[in-house]
């Protein structure tokens, strides 16, 4: 299980389950992550209170993905 906020999950091509926070983020640059404003400014342009992309990955979604994956392993 991997959780991705700033980085596009497809970049790593990992097997298993990868959850992407706010996949439609207008600031995401999948082929140039170091050029994203959140990379250089060290804050999220969508939410001054914290990284909106990671906040989009709620506990319920993560638990559901882990439970589904655990059921497949049996």
KOLKOLZA-397980 format. One record per residue: residue number from 1; x, z, y of N, C-alpha, C in turn. Coordinates in Angstrom, 2 decimals, padded with zeros to 5 digits. Each point is the difference from the previous one (the first is absolute). Last residue first. Layout:
<marmars>
MARMAR num     nxx     nzz     nyy    caxx    cazz    cayy     cxx     czz     cyy
MARMAR NUM       X       Z       Y       X       Z       Y       X       Z       Y
...
</marmars>
This chain:
<marmars>
MARMAR num     nxx     nzz     nyy    caxx    cazz    cayy     cxx     czz     cyy
MARMAR  74 -005.60  000.20 -013.96 -000.34  000.62 -001.29 -000.15 -001.00 -001.09
MARMAR  73  000.80 -000.81  004.78  001.22  000.31 -000.76 -000.30  000.56 -001.39
MARMAR  72 -003.32 -001.01  003.40  000.53 -001.24 -000.59  001.19  000.28 -000.90
MARMAR  71 -001.99  003.50  002.57 -000.92 -000.42 -001.05  000.48 -001.25 -000.71
MARMAR  70  002.35  001.56  003.78  000.22  000.92 -001.12 -000.90 -000.37 -001.16
MARMAR  69 -000.59 -002.33  004.03  001.26 -000.39 -000.64  000.28  000.89 -001.22
MARMAR  68 -003.73  001.05  002.66 -000.21 -001.29 -000.66  001.25 -000.43 -000.75
MARMAR  67  000.30  003.88  002.63 -000.87  000.22 -001.16 -000.23 -001.29 -000.77
MARMAR  66  002.38 -000.25  004.05  000.80  000.70 -001.01 -000.83  000.21 -001.27
MARMAR  65 -002.21 -001.86  003.70  000.99 -000.94 -000.52  000.85  000.64 -001.09
MARMAR  64 -003.13  002.72  002.27 -000.70 -001.01 -000.80  000.98 -000.99 -000.63
MARMAR  63  001.70  003.22  003.03 -000.43  000.63 -001.25 -000.69 -001.01 -000.91
MARMAR  62  001.14 -001.44  004.32  001.21  000.21 -000.80 -000.36  000.60 -001.36
MARMAR  61 -003.46 -000.52  003.12  000.48 -001.31 -000.45  001.23  000.13 -000.89
MARMAR  60 -001.73  003.95  002.01 -000.92 -000.54 -000.99  000.45 -001.34 -000.55
MARMAR  59  002.38  002.08  003.61  000.25  000.65 -001.29 -000.90 -000.57 -001.10
MARMAR  58  001.09 -003.21  004.16 -000.54  001.34 -000.19  000.21  000.50 -001.43
MARMAR  57  002.06 -003.66  003.50  000.07  000.27 -001.44 -000.50  001.41 -000.26
MARMAR  56  000.38 -001.57  004.41 -001.02 -000.81 -000.64 -000.02  000.20 -001.52
MARMAR  55  003.34  001.91  002.82 -001.24  000.77  000.07 -001.14 -000.74 -000.67
MARMAR  54  004.17 -002.15  000.51  000.05  001.00 -001.07 -001.27  000.84 -000.01
MARMAR  53  000.36 -003.20  003.40  000.05 -000.68 -001.30  000.04  000.99 -001.16
MARMAR  52  000.19  001.47  004.57 -001.35 -000.38 -000.45  000.02 -000.66 -001.37
MARMAR  51  003.44  003.59  002.34  000.00 -001.35 -000.58 -001.36 -000.35 -000.62
MARMAR  50  000.05  003.49  004.10  000.75 -000.15 -001.24 -000.12 -001.40 -000.56
MARMAR  49 -001.82  001.59  004.28  000.05  001.24 -000.77  000.80 -000.09 -001.29
MARMAR  48 -001.07 -003.66  003.09  001.07  000.85  000.53  000.17  001.29 -000.80
MARMAR  47 -001.89 -004.94 -001.46 -000.44  001.40  000.08  001.16  000.88  000.45
MARMAR  46  000.34 -004.82 -000.33 -001.43  000.13 -000.28 -000.52  001.41  000.20
MARMAR  45  004.66 -001.43  000.34 -000.75 -000.50  001.14 -001.52  000.11 -000.19
MARMAR  44  004.09  003.18 -002.03 -001.02 -000.97 -000.38 -000.77 -000.49  001.22
MARMAR  43  005.29  001.67 -000.22 -001.35  000.54  000.06 -000.99 -001.12 -000.29
MARMAR  42  004.84 -000.55  000.45 -000.15  001.22 -000.81 -001.33  000.69  000.23
MARMAR  41  002.04 -004.29  001.71 -000.45  001.05  000.90 -000.20  001.34 -000.71
MARMAR  40  001.43 -003.99 -002.36  000.91  000.22  001.11 -000.41  001.17  000.90
MARMAR  39 -002.75 -001.19 -003.75  001.37  000.18 -000.50  000.92  000.39  001.15
MARMAR  38 -004.52 -001.21  000.81  000.09  001.36 -000.54  001.40  000.30 -000.54
MARMAR  37 -001.11 -004.39  001.66  000.14  001.00  001.06  000.13  001.43 -000.54
MARMAR  36  001.84 -004.23 -002.80 -001.30  000.60  000.29  000.16  001.07  001.07
MARMAR  35  003.57 -002.53 -002.16 -000.46 -000.49  001.29 -001.37  000.56  000.38
MARMAR  34  002.29  000.79 -004.20  000.76  000.67  001.05 -000.38 -000.49  001.39
MARMAR  33 -001.92 -001.92 -004.02 -000.50  001.35  000.28  000.76  000.70  001.11
MARMAR  32 -000.84 -004.92 -001.82  000.94  000.52  001.00 -000.40  001.42  000.39
MARMAR  31 -002.51 -002.72 -003.06  001.32 -000.60 -000.22  001.04  000.50  000.98
MARMAR  30 -004.63  001.55  000.13  000.52  000.16 -001.36  001.40 -000.56 -000.24
MARMAR  29 -002.73  002.02  004.14  000.79 -001.23 -000.13  000.69  000.05 -001.35
MARMAR  28 -004.27  002.72  002.93  000.82 -000.17 -001.19  000.67 -001.37  000.01
MARMAR  27 -003.28  001.83  003.19  001.42  000.13  000.36  000.93 -000.25 -001.18
MARMAR  26 -004.91  000.10 -000.18  000.42 -001.13  000.83  001.48  000.03  000.39
MARMAR  25 -002.56  001.91 -004.57  000.58  000.47  001.26  000.51 -001.18  000.83
MARMAR  24 -002.34  000.36 -004.54 -000.29 -000.95  001.07  000.57  000.40  001.35
MARMAR  23  000.39  002.71 -004.04  000.60 -001.30 -000.29 -000.25 -001.05  001.09
MARMAR  22 -000.20  005.37 -000.48 -000.42 -000.97  001.00  000.63 -001.39 -000.22
MARMAR  21  002.05  003.05 -003.37 -000.80  000.52  001.09 -000.24 -001.08  001.05
MARMAR  20  001.01 -000.33 -005.47  000.45 -000.41  001.33 -000.95  000.56  001.05
MARMAR  19  001.73  000.90 -005.46 -001.09  000.09  000.96  000.55 -000.28  001.40
MARMAR  18  001.37 -001.10 -005.44  000.49  000.23  001.36 -001.19  000.02  000.94
MARMAR  17  001.34  000.32 -005.64 -001.03 -000.01  001.04  000.66  000.28  001.34
MARMAR  16  002.42 -002.37 -004.39 -000.77  001.21  000.22 -001.01 -000.18  001.10
MARMAR  15  004.80 -002.56 -000.09 -001.13  000.09 -000.92 -000.77  001.27  000.31
MARMAR  14  002.85 -002.60  003.85  000.06  001.02 -001.06 -001.21 -000.12 -000.91
MARMAR  13  001.80 -002.50  004.18 -000.39 -000.60 -001.27  000.05  000.96 -001.18
MARMAR  12  001.06  000.25  005.05  000.80  000.57 -001.08 -000.39 -000.52 -001.37
MARMAR  11 -002.27 -001.29  004.12  001.43 -000.22  000.22  000.84  000.43 -001.19
MARMAR  10 -004.83  000.63  000.62  000.43 -001.19 -000.75  001.50 -000.24  000.11
MARMAR   9 -002.25  003.48  002.50  000.20  000.34 -001.42  000.51 -001.18 -000.80
MARMAR   8  000.90  000.88  005.25 -000.98 -000.75 -000.79  000.32  000.23 -001.48
MARMAR   7  001.21  003.59  003.96  000.53 -001.10 -000.81 -001.11 -000.66 -000.80
MARMAR   6 -001.11  003.76  002.72  000.68 -000.97  000.83  000.44 -001.24 -000.79
MARMAR   5 -002.25  003.17 -002.73 -000.62 -000.03  001.31  000.59 -001.14  000.80
MARMAR   4 -000.53  001.55 -005.50  000.68 -000.76  001.03 -000.78  000.05  001.29
MARMAR   3  000.74  002.47 -005.24 -000.84 -000.06  001.20  000.80 -000.70  001.09
MARMAR   2  000.00  000.26 -005.78  000.75 -000.06  001.25 -000.98 -000.14  001.16
MARMAR   1  000.47  001.08 -005.71 -000.86  000.00  001.17  000.90  000.00  001.22
</marmars>
